[in-house]
């Protein structure tokens, strides 16, 4: 079964485009495949970050100044 795809116009910086074309040639993959993989991985990373935030939602909030004072009092900084 063929995967349906959508066409999009994306403007890349010249250096980014050159690197993508080189990587595509070196890996026998298309630029589109590399871009799709990078975007997919970005979404996975975002989902993982959101899951961690949700897990830690009930943790107490710490003021930066309090953490700094604690570190100084323990000789850590």
C-alpha positions as CSV (number, residue, x, y, z in Angstrom):
1,X,0.0,0.0,0.0
2,X,1.4,3.4,-1.0
3,X,1.6,6.1,1.7
4,X,-0.3,9.3,0.8
5,X,1.9,12.4,1.0
6,X,1.3,16.1,0.8
7,X,3.5,18.5,-1.0
8,X,4.7,21.6,0.8
9,X,7.1,24.4,0.0
10,X,9.8,24.9,2.6
11,X,12.4,27.6,2.3
12,X,15.8,26.5,3.7
13,X,18.9,28.4,4.4
14,X,21.5,27.7,1.6
15,X,23.9,25.9,4.0
16,X,21.1,23.8,5.4
17,X,19.9,22.8,1.9
18,X,23.5,21.8,0.9
19,X,24.0,19.7,4.0
20,X,20.6,18.0,3.5
21,X,21.5,17.2,-0.1
22,X,24.9,15.8,0.9
23,X,23.4,13.7,3.7
24,X,20.6,12.4,1.4
25,X,23.2,11.3,-1.2
26,X,25.4,9.7,1.5
27,X,22.5,7.8,3.0
28,X,20.6,7.0,-0.3
29,X,17.6,8.8,1.2
30,X,15.6,11.7,-0.2
31,X,15.7,15.2,1.3
32,X,12.0,14.8,2.0
33,X,12.6,11.7,4.0
34,X,15.3,13.4,6.1
35,X,13.1,16.4,6.7
36,X,10.1,14.2,7.6
37,X,12.2,12.3,10.1
38,X,13.6,15.4,11.7
39,X,10.1,16.9,12.1
40,X,8.7,13.6,13.4
41,X,11.6,13.4,16.0
42,X,10.9,17.0,17.0
43,X,7.3,16.0,17.8
44,X,8.4,13.0,19.7
45,X,10.8,15.1,21.8
46,X,7.9,17.6,22.5
47,X,5.6,14.8,23.6
48,X,8.3,13.4,25.9
49,X,8.8,16.9,27.4
50,X,5.1,17.3,28.0
51,X,4.9,13.9,29.6
52,X,7.7,14.9,32.0
53,X,6.0,18.2,32.8
54,X,2.8,16.3,33.6
55,X,4.6,13.8,35.8
56,X,6.2,16.7,37.8
57,X,3.1,18.9,38.0
58,X,2.5,18.3,41.7
59,X,6.1,19.0,42.7
60,X,6.6,22.2,44.8
61,X,7.8,25.3,43.0
62,X,11.2,26.5,44.1
63,X,12.3,30.1,43.7
64,X,15.6,30.6,42.0
65,X,16.9,32.7,44.8
66,X,16.1,30.0,47.4
67,X,17.9,27.4,45.4
68,X,20.9,29.7,45.0
69,X,20.9,30.4,48.8
70,X,20.8,26.6,49.5
71,X,23.6,25.9,47.1
72,X,25.7,28.6,48.7
73,X,25.0,27.5,52.2
74,X,26.1,24.0,51.3
75,X,29.3,25.2,49.7
76,X,28.2,24.0,46.2
77,X,28.8,27.3,44.6
